[in-house]
Amino acid sequence: TVATALDLLKRSMRLIRVLGADEEPATSEADDGLAVLNSMLDGWATERMMVYQTRQENFSWPAATTSRTIGATGNFVTTRPVEIEGGFTRDSANNDYPYRVIGRDAYDSLLLKSSPAFTPEYLFYDPGFSLGTIYLFGVPSGALTLFINSRLQFTQVASLATTISLPPGYKRLIEYNLAVEFAPEFNVQVQPEVSRIATETKRAIKGVNQKQMISQLDAGVAGSRRASIITG
């Protein structure tokens, strides 16, 4: 589905009955609506199952390096990930080795964080702003390629004329939820039917985006260095 930001905004304003079928919003109303739209999309970036795409990227990781920054001005120049969900490393012989993503507490509990290894077993991601930082344990003894899987952020809409390309279901999702978000600007009550559809569209999108759970088995249990079992 393709629509401009203004198209989405006008539909939302009609849903809360502050704009007629043949009317155009005032400039100030349209500007406020764009700000509300961007605020809503920014909030959705933190909701795992609202994001419709997982992006895989790869970067060259130097030997004997514990950490690298990631973001617009980081060691890895790209959009700063909200969260890294998984990935693997690849050596010079094109062999791939999965790593386990761990949290701050688990990383802090590791001793000798600079311990060398043929390939890292763990990755910890600190999503600081404006740059995130990726830490590997153990520290690779040779250069390798790091592959990361991260949730694609909703990009901010630059202007009312910006064309937005959306997967199926997202146009209706945005129109109805933007109506709910924008209504307080006009001090109007949202009709129960609009609120109901806004809630139902979010539930439907989260259902589509929900992924299979992946459980990691310890190497000693699996009989190999690391293994993953997909459980549906």
Secondary structure, 3 states (H helix, E strand, C coil): CEEEHHHHHHHHHHHCCCCCCCCCCCHHHHHHHHHHHHHHHHHHCCCHHHCCCEEEEEEEECCCCCEEEEECCCCEECCCCCCEEEEEEECCCCCEEECEEECHHHHHCCCCCCCEECCCCEEEEECCCCCEEEEEECEECCCEEEEEEEECCCCCCCCCCCEEECCCCHHHHHHHHHHHHHHHHHCCCCCHHHHHHHHHHHHHHHHHHCCCEEEEECHHHHCCCCEEEEEC
